[in-house]
Protein backbone atom coordinates (compact mmCIF):
# COMPACT_ATOMS: atom_id res chain seq x y z
CA UNK A 1 0.00 0.00 0.00
CA UNK A 2 1.30 3.44 -0.91
CA UNK A 3 1.56 5.96 1.89
CA UNK A 4 0.95 9.21 0.04
CA UNK A 5 3.08 11.93 1.56
CA UNK A 6 1.07 15.06 2.27
CA UNK A 7 3.73 17.74 2.47
CA UNK A 8 3.80 21.31 1.26
CA UNK A 9 7.26 22.70 0.48
CA UNK A 10 7.96 25.89 2.45
CA UNK A 11 8.43 27.97 -0.69
CA UNK A 12 4.80 27.48 -1.68
CA UNK A 13 3.37 29.44 1.24
CA UNK A 14 0.14 29.17 3.17
CA UNK A 15 -3.11 29.49 1.23
CA UNK A 16 -1.46 29.19 -2.18
CA UNK A 17 -3.24 26.97 -4.68
CA UNK A 18 -0.61 25.15 -6.78
CA UNK A 19 -1.24 24.90 -10.50
CA UNK A 20 -0.44 21.19 -10.77
CA UNK A 21 -0.39 18.03 -8.71
CA UNK A 22 2.47 15.61 -9.24
CA UNK A 23 2.95 11.86 -9.17
CA UNK A 24 6.43 10.36 -8.98
CA UNK A 25 6.53 6.93 -10.62
CA UNK A 26 8.97 4.10 -11.21
CA UNK A 27 8.85 2.04 -14.41
CA UNK A 28 10.23 -1.50 -14.48
CA UNK A 29 11.66 -2.46 -17.89
CA UNK A 30 11.34 -6.18 -17.27
CA UNK A 31 7.77 -6.39 -15.99
CA UNK A 32 6.59 -3.20 -17.76
CA UNK A 33 4.84 -2.28 -14.51
CA UNK A 34 4.64 1.30 -13.24
CA UNK A 35 4.58 1.99 -9.50
CA UNK A 36 3.67 5.32 -7.90
CA UNK A 37 5.85 6.28 -4.93
CA UNK A 38 4.83 9.87 -4.24
CA UNK A 39 1.82 12.07 -4.93
CA UNK A 40 1.24 15.64 -3.83
CA UNK A 41 -0.82 18.67 -4.82
CA UNK A 42 2.35 20.63 -5.55
CA UNK A 43 5.01 20.42 -8.22
CA UNK A 44 7.70 17.78 -7.80
CA UNK A 45 10.43 17.44 -10.40
CA UNK A 46 13.41 15.57 -11.80
CA UNK A 47 13.97 12.39 -9.76
CA UNK A 48 17.51 11.00 -9.51
CA UNK A 49 18.20 7.54 -8.13
CA UNK A 50 20.54 7.27 -5.14
CA UNK A 51 23.65 5.21 -5.86
CA UNK A 52 22.68 2.66 -3.22
CA UNK A 53 19.27 2.29 -4.87
CA UNK A 54 17.33 3.11 -1.71
CA UNK A 55 15.67 6.43 -2.54
CA UNK A 56 14.98 9.04 -5.19
CA UNK A 57 16.25 12.60 -5.01
CA UNK A 58 13.70 15.15 -6.26
CA UNK A 59 13.12 18.87 -5.94
CA UNK A 60 10.01 20.75 -4.86
CA UNK A 61 9.54 24.35 -3.76
CA UNK A 62 13.24 25.11 -4.19
CA UNK A 63 14.37 22.31 -1.88
CA UNK A 64 15.79 18.82 -2.46
CA UNK A 65 14.19 15.78 -0.82
CA UNK A 66 14.85 12.08 -0.41
CA UNK A 67 11.81 10.13 -1.60
CA UNK A 68 11.67 6.48 -0.42
CA UNK A 69 11.21 4.15 -3.38
CA UNK A 70 8.70 1.99 -1.51
CA UNK A 71 6.43 5.00 -0.81
CA UNK A 72 6.27 4.00 2.85
CA UNK A 73 7.15 7.35 4.39
CA UNK A 74 7.18 11.05 3.66
CA UNK A 75 10.07 12.66 1.77
CA UNK A 76 12.81 14.16 3.92
CA UNK A 77 14.83 17.28 3.05
CA UNK A 78 18.57 17.26 2.44
CA UNK A 79 20.91 19.25 4.68
CA UNK A 80 21.25 21.95 2.03
CA UNK A 81 21.78 25.64 2.64
CA UNK A 82 18.20 27.02 2.78
CA UNK A 83 19.34 30.15 0.97
CA UNK A 84 19.74 28.11 -2.22
CA UNK A 85 16.69 27.78 -4.45
CA UNK A 86 17.21 24.48 -6.24
CA UNK A 87 15.78 23.90 -9.69
CA UNK A 88 15.33 20.62 -11.53
CA UNK A 89 18.94 20.03 -12.60
CA UNK A 90 20.83 17.94 -10.03
CA UNK A 91 22.42 14.50 -9.61
CA UNK A 92 24.92 12.43 -7.65
CA UNK A 93 28.39 11.58 -8.92
CA UNK A 94 28.82 7.97 -10.06
CA UNK A 95 30.54 7.02 -6.80
CA UNK A 96 27.79 8.69 -4.74
CA UNK A 97 30.17 11.01 -2.88
CA UNK A 98 29.12 14.31 -4.43
CA UNK A 99 26.00 16.13 -5.52
CA UNK A 100 25.88 18.70 -8.33
CA UNK A 101 23.10 21.25 -7.94
CA UNK A 102 21.71 24.06 -10.09
CA UNK A 103 20.25 26.82 -7.96
CA UNK A 104 19.53 30.48 -7.52
CA UNK A 105 20.62 32.34 -4.41
CA UNK A 106 20.45 35.80 -2.77
CA UNK A 107 23.53 36.67 -4.81
CA UNK A 108 22.08 35.50 -8.16
CA UNK A 109 18.47 35.23 -9.28
CA UNK A 110 19.68 33.20 -12.27
CA UNK A 111 20.84 29.61 -11.99
CA UNK A 112 24.42 28.82 -11.00
CA UNK A 113 26.03 25.43 -10.31
CA UNK A 114 27.09 24.20 -6.87
CA UNK A 115 28.92 21.12 -5.67
CA UNK A 116 27.96 19.61 -2.31
CA UNK A 117 28.45 16.44 -0.33
CA UNK A 118 25.90 13.76 -1.09
CA UNK A 119 23.78 14.76 1.92
CA UNK A 120 23.60 18.35 0.63
CA UNK A 121 26.04 19.80 3.15
CA UNK A 122 29.11 21.96 2.46
CA UNK A 123 27.83 23.34 -0.85
CA UNK A 124 30.33 25.47 -2.76
CA UNK A 125 29.88 27.52 -5.90
CA UNK A 126 31.43 25.77 -8.90
CA UNK A 127 30.13 27.75 -11.90
CA UNK A 128 29.56 31.41 -11.09
CA UNK A 129 28.58 32.66 -14.57
CA UNK A 130 24.80 32.60 -15.03
CA UNK A 131 22.57 31.19 -16.29
CA UNK A 132 24.17 27.76 -16.00
CA UNK A 133 22.37 24.44 -15.55
CA UNK A 134 24.04 21.17 -14.54
CA UNK A 135 23.08 18.04 -16.49
CA UNK A 136 25.62 15.21 -16.30
CA UNK A 137 28.62 13.73 -14.47
CA UNK A 138 31.55 12.18 -16.29
CA UNK A 139 31.90 8.52 -15.23
CA UNK A 140 35.25 9.20 -13.55
CA UNK A 141 33.72 12.02 -11.49
CA UNK A 142 36.26 14.57 -12.69
CA UNK A 143 33.99 16.76 -14.83
CA UNK A 144 30.40 17.88 -15.06
CA UNK A 145 28.64 18.78 -18.31
CA UNK A 146 26.22 21.68 -18.32
CA UNK A 147 24.20 24.00 -20.52
CA UNK A 148 24.72 27.76 -20.37
CA UNK A 149 23.91 31.01 -22.11
CA UNK A 150 26.93 33.26 -22.45
CA UNK A 151 25.92 35.64 -25.26
CA UNK A 152 22.31 36.40 -24.36
CA UNK A 153 21.04 34.53 -27.40
CA UNK A 154 21.84 30.82 -27.64
CA UNK A 155 22.42 27.98 -25.21
CA UNK A 156 25.52 25.85 -25.73
CA UNK A 157 27.16 22.97 -23.89
CA UNK A 158 30.16 23.23 -21.58
CA UNK A 159 32.13 21.17 -19.13
CA UNK A 160 34.21 22.06 -16.09
CA UNK A 161 36.48 20.22 -13.66
CA UNK A 162 35.03 19.65 -10.21
CA UNK A 163 38.13 21.43 -8.93
CA UNK A 164 36.92 24.57 -10.70
CA UNK A 165 38.91 26.60 -13.19
CA UNK A 166 37.99 27.67 -16.70
CA UNK A 167 34.87 26.25 -18.28
CA UNK A 168 35.36 24.53 -21.66
CA UNK A 169 32.90 25.17 -24.45
CA UNK A 170 31.86 21.96 -26.21
CA UNK A 171 29.40 23.16 -28.90
CA UNK A 172 29.22 26.30 -31.04
CA UNK A 173 26.33 25.73 -33.47
CA UNK A 174 23.93 28.67 -33.74
CA UNK A 175 20.98 26.51 -32.66
CA UNK A 176 20.18 25.89 -29.00
CA UNK A 177 21.59 22.79 -27.29
CA UNK A 178 20.53 21.27 -23.96
CA UNK A 179 20.55 18.21 -21.73
CA UNK A 180 24.13 16.82 -21.95
CA UNK A 181 24.70 13.42 -20.33
CA UNK A 182 27.70 11.10 -20.57
CA UNK A 183 27.73 7.54 -21.85
CA UNK A 184 28.86 5.08 -19.14
CA UNK A 185 32.18 4.46 -20.91
CA UNK A 186 32.91 8.20 -20.93
CA UNK A 187 33.43 8.35 -24.72
CA UNK A 188 30.31 10.31 -25.66
CA UNK A 189 28.07 13.08 -24.49
CA UNK A 190 24.46 12.75 -25.62
CA UNK A 191 22.36 15.91 -25.86
CA UNK A 192 19.30 17.42 -27.51
CA UNK A 193 19.55 20.17 -30.09
CA UNK A 194 17.39 22.25 -32.42
CA UNK A 195 20.09 22.18 -35.11
CA UNK A 196 18.89 20.81 -38.41
CA UNK A 197 15.24 21.68 -37.73
CA UNK A 198 13.16 20.45 -34.81
CA UNK A 199 14.53 18.97 -31.58
CA UNK A 200 16.47 15.74 -31.92
CA UNK A 201 18.95 13.71 -29.90
CA UNK A 202 22.60 14.13 -30.89
CA UNK A 203 25.93 12.97 -29.56
CA UNK A 204 29.52 14.19 -29.66
CA UNK A 205 32.89 13.03 -28.26
CA UNK A 206 33.26 13.83 -24.57
CA UNK A 207 36.01 16.34 -25.36
CA UNK A 208 33.62 18.36 -27.54
CA UNK A 209 32.08 18.60 -30.99
CA UNK A 210 35.28 20.13 -32.55
CA UNK A 211 35.45 23.39 -34.56
CA UNK A 212 32.25 23.87 -36.53
CA UNK A 213 30.68 21.04 -34.50
CA UNK A 214 31.87 18.64 -37.20
CA UNK A 215 31.97 15.72 -34.76
CA UNK A 216 28.34 16.07 -33.66
CA UNK A 217 26.15 13.17 -34.86
CA UNK A 218 22.36 13.05 -35.03
CA UNK A 219 20.83 10.08 -33.22
CA UNK A 220 17.06 10.60 -33.71
CA UNK A 221 15.32 12.02 -36.74
CA UNK A 222 11.53 11.86 -36.74
CA UNK A 223 8.59 14.22 -36.27
CA UNK A 224 8.62 14.31 -32.46
CA UNK A 225 10.60 16.85 -30.43
CA UNK A 226 13.17 14.91 -28.39
CA UNK A 227 14.74 16.12 -25.13
CA UNK A 228 16.99 15.02 -22.27
CA UNK A 229 18.73 11.80 -23.38
CA UNK A 230 19.95 9.56 -20.56
CA UNK A 231 22.10 6.44 -21.08
CA UNK A 232 21.41 3.56 -18.70
CA UNK A 233 24.29 2.72 -16.33
CA UNK A 234 24.90 -0.62 -18.07
CA UNK A 235 25.23 1.15 -21.44
CA UNK A 236 22.40 -0.78 -23.10
CA UNK A 237 19.64 1.83 -23.40
CA UNK A 238 19.14 5.49 -24.19
CA UNK A 239 16.03 6.99 -22.57
CA UNK A 240 14.61 10.35 -23.64
CA UNK A 241 11.46 12.46 -23.53
CA UNK A 242 9.48 13.30 -26.68
CA UNK A 243 7.06 16.20 -27.09
CA UNK A 244 4.47 16.45 -29.89
CA UNK A 245 5.67 17.78 -33.22
CA UNK A 246 6.03 21.54 -33.27
CA UNK A 247 6.55 22.00 -29.52
CA UNK A 248 9.17 24.76 -29.45
CA UNK A 249 10.62 24.32 -25.97
CA UNK A 250 10.25 22.14 -22.88
CA UNK A 251 8.75 24.54 -20.34
CA UNK A 252 5.35 22.83 -20.26
CA UNK A 253 3.65 20.39 -17.91
CA UNK A 254 0.39 19.91 -19.77
CA UNK A 255 1.54 18.15 -22.95
CA UNK A 256 0.85 14.59 -24.01
CA UNK A 257 4.39 13.28 -24.04
CA UNK A 258 6.20 9.99 -24.45
CA UNK A 259 9.21 8.41 -22.86
CA UNK A 260 11.07 6.46 -25.52
CA UNK A 261 14.14 4.24 -25.50
CA UNK A 262 16.70 3.17 -28.07
CA UNK A 263 19.45 0.59 -27.91
CA UNK A 264 22.59 2.59 -27.18
CA UNK A 265 24.39 3.43 -30.42
CA UNK A 266 27.76 1.82 -30.97
CA UNK A 267 30.54 3.20 -33.10
CA UNK A 268 27.91 4.36 -35.57
CA UNK A 269 24.45 5.79 -34.97
CA UNK A 270 21.37 4.27 -36.57
CA UNK A 271 19.60 0.97 -36.28
CA UNK A 272 16.41 0.17 -34.37
CA UNK A 273 13.77 2.91 -34.16
CA UNK A 274 12.74 4.37 -30.77
CA UNK A 275 10.27 2.36 -28.70
CA UNK A 276 7.61 4.02 -26.52
CA UNK A 277 7.67 2.85 -22.89
CA UNK A 278 5.33 5.39 -21.29
CA UNK A 279 2.77 8.02 -22.34
CA UNK A 280 1.40 10.63 -19.96
CA UNK A 281 0.76 14.30 -19.29
CA UNK A 282 3.98 16.04 -18.35
CA UNK A 283 7.00 17.91 -19.63
CA UNK A 284 9.24 20.19 -17.62
CA UNK A 285 10.46 18.24 -14.62
CA UNK A 286 9.38 14.80 -15.83
CA UNK A 287 12.94 13.57 -16.50
CA UNK A 288 15.23 16.60 -16.81
CA UNK A 289 18.15 14.71 -15.26
CA UNK A 290 19.27 11.07 -15.27
CA UNK A 291 16.68 8.94 -13.49
CA UNK A 292 17.94 5.37 -14.08
CA UNK A 293 18.27 2.95 -11.18
CA UNK A 294 21.85 1.75 -10.53
CA UNK A 295 20.99 -1.71 -11.89
CA UNK A 296 19.49 -0.25 -15.12
CA UNK A 297 16.27 -2.19 -14.58
CA UNK A 298 14.08 0.79 -13.68
CA UNK A 299 13.79 4.52 -14.16
CA UNK A 300 11.77 7.23 -12.41
CA UNK A 301 9.71 10.05 -13.84
CA UNK A 302 6.98 12.54 -12.90
CA UNK A 303 3.49 13.08 -14.34
CA UNK A 304 1.37 16.18 -13.82
CA UNK A 305 -2.36 16.94 -13.50
CA UNK A 306 -3.82 20.46 -13.49
CA UNK A 307 -5.43 21.34 -10.19
CA UNK A 308 -9.02 22.61 -10.36
C-alpha positions as CSV (number, residue, x, y, z in Angstrom):
1,X,0.0,0.0,0.0
2,X,1.3,3.4,-0.9
3,X,1.6,6.0,1.9
4,X,0.9,9.2,0.0
5,X,3.1,11.9,1.6
6,X,1.1,15.1,2.3
7,X,3.7,17.7,2.5
8,X,3.8,21.3,1.3
9,X,7.3,22.7,0.5
10,X,8.0,25.9,2.4
11,X,8.4,28.0,-0.7
12,X,4.8,27.5,-1.7
13,X,3.4,29.4,1.2
14,X,0.1,29.2,3.2
15,X,-3.1,29.5,1.2
16,X,-1.5,29.2,-2.2
17,X,-3.2,27.0,-4.7
18,X,-0.6,25.1,-6.8
19,X,-1.2,24.9,-10.5
20,X,-0.4,21.2,-10.8
21,X,-0.4,18.0,-8.7
22,X,2.5,15.6,-9.2
23,X,3.0,11.9,-9.2
24,X,6.4,10.4,-9.0
25,X,6.5,6.9,-10.6
26,X,9.0,4.1,-11.2
27,X,8.8,2.0,-14.4
28,X,10.2,-1.5,-14.5
29,X,11.7,-2.5,-17.9
30,X,11.3,-6.2,-17.3
31,X,7.8,-6.4,-16.0
32,X,6.6,-3.2,-17.8
33,X,4.8,-2.3,-14.5
34,X,4.6,1.3,-13.2
35,X,4.6,2.0,-9.5
36,X,3.7,5.3,-7.9
37,X,5.9,6.3,-4.9
38,X,4.8,9.9,-4.2
39,X,1.8,12.1,-4.9
40,X,1.2,15.6,-3.8
41,X,-0.8,18.7,-4.8
42,X,2.3,20.6,-5.6
43,X,5.0,20.4,-8.2
44,X,7.7,17.8,-7.8
45,X,10.4,17.4,-10.4
46,X,13.4,15.6,-11.8
47,X,14.0,12.4,-9.8
48,X,17.5,11.0,-9.5
49,X,18.2,7.5,-8.1
50,X,20.5,7.3,-5.1
51,X,23.6,5.2,-5.9
52,X,22.7,2.7,-3.2
53,X,19.3,2.3,-4.9
54,X,17.3,3.1,-1.7
55,X,15.7,6.4,-2.5
56,X,15.0,9.0,-5.2
57,X,16.2,12.6,-5.0
58,X,13.7,15.2,-6.3
59,X,13.1,18.9,-5.9
60,X,10.0,20.7,-4.9
61,X,9.5,24.3,-3.8
62,X,13.2,25.1,-4.2
63,X,14.4,22.3,-1.9
64,X,15.8,18.8,-2.5
65,X,14.2,15.8,-0.8
66,X,14.9,12.1,-0.4
67,X,11.8,10.1,-1.6
68,X,11.7,6.5,-0.4
69,X,11.2,4.2,-3.4
70,X,8.7,2.0,-1.5
71,X,6.4,5.0,-0.8
72,X,6.3,4.0,2.9
73,X,7.2,7.3,4.4
74,X,7.2,11.1,3.7
75,X,10.1,12.7,1.8
76,X,12.8,14.2,3.9
77,X,14.8,17.3,3.1
78,X,18.6,17.3,2.4
79,X,20.9,19.3,4.7
80,X,21.3,21.9,2.0
81,X,21.8,25.6,2.6
82,X,18.2,27.0,2.8
83,X,19.3,30.2,1.0
84,X,19.7,28.1,-2.2
85,X,16.7,27.8,-4.4
86,X,17.2,24.5,-6.2
87,X,15.8,23.9,-9.7
88,X,15.3,20.6,-11.5
89,X,18.9,20.0,-12.6
90,X,20.8,17.9,-10.0
91,X,22.4,14.5,-9.6
92,X,24.9,12.4,-7.7
93,X,28.4,11.6,-8.9
94,X,28.8,8.0,-10.1
95,X,30.5,7.0,-6.8
96,X,27.8,8.7,-4.7
97,X,30.2,11.0,-2.9
98,X,29.1,14.3,-4.4
99,X,26.0,16.1,-5.5
100,X,25.9,18.7,-8.3
101,X,23.1,21.3,-7.9
102,X,21.7,24.1,-10.1
103,X,20.2,26.8,-8.0
104,X,19.5,30.5,-7.5
105,X,20.6,32.3,-4.4
106,X,20.4,35.8,-2.8
107,X,23.5,36.7,-4.8
108,X,22.1,35.5,-8.2
109,X,18.5,35.2,-9.3
110,X,19.7,33.2,-12.3
111,X,20.8,29.6,-12.0
112,X,24.4,28.8,-11.0
113,X,26.0,25.4,-10.3
114,X,27.1,24.2,-6.9
115,X,28.9,21.1,-5.7
116,X,28.0,19.6,-2.3
117,X,28.4,16.4,-0.3
118,X,25.9,13.8,-1.1
119,X,23.8,14.8,1.9
120,X,23.6,18.3,0.6
121,X,26.0,19.8,3.1
122,X,29.1,22.0,2.5
123,X,27.8,23.3,-0.8
124,X,30.3,25.5,-2.8
125,X,29.9,27.5,-5.9
126,X,31.4,25.8,-8.9
127,X,30.1,27.8,-11.9
128,X,29.6,31.4,-11.1
129,X,28.6,32.7,-14.6
130,X,24.8,32.6,-15.0
131,X,22.6,31.2,-16.3
132,X,24.2,27.8,-16.0
133,X,22.4,24.4,-15.6
134,X,24.0,21.2,-14.5
135,X,23.1,18.0,-16.5
136,X,25.6,15.2,-16.3
137,X,28.6,13.7,-14.5
138,X,31.5,12.2,-16.3
139,X,31.9,8.5,-15.2
140,X,35.2,9.2,-13.6
141,X,33.7,12.0,-11.5
142,X,36.3,14.6,-12.7
143,X,34.0,16.8,-14.8
144,X,30.4,17.9,-15.1
145,X,28.6,18.8,-18.3
146,X,26.2,21.7,-18.3
147,X,24.2,24.0,-20.5
148,X,24.7,27.8,-20.4
149,X,23.9,31.0,-22.1
150,X,26.9,33.3,-22.4
151,X,25.9,35.6,-25.3
152,X,22.3,36.4,-24.4
153,X,21.0,34.5,-27.4
154,X,21.8,30.8,-27.6
155,X,22.4,28.0,-25.2
156,X,25.5,25.9,-25.7
157,X,27.2,23.0,-23.9
158,X,30.2,23.2,-21.6
159,X,32.1,21.2,-19.1
160,X,34.2,22.1,-16.1
161,X,36.5,20.2,-13.7
162,X,35.0,19.6,-10.2
163,X,38.1,21.4,-8.9
164,X,36.9,24.6,-10.7
165,X,38.9,26.6,-13.2
166,X,38.0,27.7,-16.7
167,X,34.9,26.2,-18.3
168,X,35.4,24.5,-21.7
169,X,32.9,25.2,-24.5
170,X,31.9,22.0,-26.2
171,X,29.4,23.2,-28.9
172,X,29.2,26.3,-31.0
173,X,26.3,25.7,-33.5
174,X,23.9,28.7,-33.7
175,X,21.0,26.5,-32.7
176,X,20.2,25.9,-29.0
177,X,21.6,22.8,-27.3
178,X,20.5,21.3,-24.0
179,X,20.6,18.2,-21.7
180,X,24.1,16.8,-22.0
181,X,24.7,13.4,-20.3
182,X,27.7,11.1,-20.6
183,X,27.7,7.5,-21.8
184,X,28.9,5.1,-19.1
185,X,32.2,4.5,-20.9
186,X,32.9,8.2,-20.9
187,X,33.4,8.3,-24.7
188,X,30.3,10.3,-25.7
189,X,28.1,13.1,-24.5
190,X,24.5,12.8,-25.6
191,X,22.4,15.9,-25.9
192,X,19.3,17.4,-27.5
193,X,19.5,20.2,-30.1
194,X,17.4,22.2,-32.4
195,X,20.1,22.2,-35.1
196,X,18.9,20.8,-38.4
197,X,15.2,21.7,-37.7
198,X,13.2,20.4,-34.8
199,X,14.5,19.0,-31.6
200,X,16.5,15.7,-31.9
201,X,18.9,13.7,-29.9
202,X,22.6,14.1,-30.9
203,X,25.9,13.0,-29.6
204,X,29.5,14.2,-29.7
205,X,32.9,13.0,-28.3
206,X,33.3,13.8,-24.6
207,X,36.0,16.3,-25.4
208,X,33.6,18.4,-27.5
209,X,32.1,18.6,-31.0
210,X,35.3,20.1,-32.5
211,X,35.4,23.4,-34.6
212,X,32.2,23.9,-36.5
213,X,30.7,21.0,-34.5
214,X,31.9,18.6,-37.2
215,X,32.0,15.7,-34.8
216,X,28.3,16.1,-33.7
217,X,26.1,13.2,-34.9
218,X,22.4,13.1,-35.0
219,X,20.8,10.1,-33.2
220,X,17.1,10.6,-33.7
221,X,15.3,12.0,-36.7
222,X,11.5,11.9,-36.7
223,X,8.6,14.2,-36.3
224,X,8.6,14.3,-32.5
225,X,10.6,16.9,-30.4
226,X,13.2,14.9,-28.4
227,X,14.7,16.1,-25.1
228,X,17.0,15.0,-22.3
229,X,18.7,11.8,-23.4
230,X,19.9,9.6,-20.6
231,X,22.1,6.4,-21.1
232,X,21.4,3.6,-18.7
233,X,24.3,2.7,-16.3
234,X,24.9,-0.6,-18.1
235,X,25.2,1.1,-21.4
236,X,22.4,-0.8,-23.1
237,X,19.6,1.8,-23.4
238,X,19.1,5.5,-24.2
239,X,16.0,7.0,-22.6
240,X,14.6,10.3,-23.6
241,X,11.5,12.5,-23.5
242,X,9.5,13.3,-26.7
243,X,7.1,16.2,-27.1
244,X,4.5,16.5,-29.9
245,X,5.7,17.8,-33.2
246,X,6.0,21.5,-33.3
247,X,6.6,22.0,-29.5
248,X,9.2,24.8,-29.5
249,X,10.6,24.3,-26.0
250,X,10.3,22.1,-22.9
251,X,8.7,24.5,-20.3
252,X,5.3,22.8,-20.3
253,X,3.7,20.4,-17.9
254,X,0.4,19.9,-19.8
255,X,1.5,18.2,-23.0
256,X,0.8,14.6,-24.0
257,X,4.4,13.3,-24.0
258,X,6.2,10.0,-24.4
259,X,9.2,8.4,-22.9
260,X,11.1,6.5,-25.5
261,X,14.1,4.2,-25.5
262,X,16.7,3.2,-28.1
263,X,19.4,0.6,-27.9
264,X,22.6,2.6,-27.2
265,X,24.4,3.4,-30.4
266,X,27.8,1.8,-31.0
267,X,30.5,3.2,-33.1
268,X,27.9,4.4,-35.6
269,X,24.4,5.8,-35.0
270,X,21.4,4.3,-36.6
271,X,19.6,1.0,-36.3
272,X,16.4,0.2,-34.4
273,X,13.8,2.9,-34.2
274,X,12.7,4.4,-30.8
275,X,10.3,2.4,-28.7
276,X,7.6,4.0,-26.5
277,X,7.7,2.8,-22.9
278,X,5.3,5.4,-21.3
279,X,2.8,8.0,-22.3
280,X,1.4,10.6,-20.0
281,X,0.8,14.3,-19.3
282,X,4.0,16.0,-18.3
283,X,7.0,17.9,-19.6
284,X,9.2,20.2,-17.6
285,X,10.5,18.2,-14.6
286,X,9.4,14.8,-15.8
287,X,12.9,13.6,-16.5
288,X,15.2,16.6,-16.8
289,X,18.1,14.7,-15.3
290,X,19.3,11.1,-15.3
291,X,16.7,8.9,-13.5
292,X,17.9,5.4,-14.1
293,X,18.3,3.0,-11.2
294,X,21.8,1.8,-10.5
295,X,21.0,-1.7,-11.9
296,X,19.5,-0.3,-15.1
297,X,16.3,-2.2,-14.6
298,X,14.1,0.8,-13.7
299,X,13.8,4.5,-14.2
300,X,11.8,7.2,-12.4
301,X,9.7,10.0,-13.8
302,X,7.0,12.5,-12.9
303,X,3.5,13.1,-14.3
304,X,1.4,16.2,-13.8
305,X,-2.4,16.9,-13.5
306,X,-3.8,20.5,-13.5
307,X,-5.4,21.3,-10.2
308,X,-9.0,22.6,-10.4
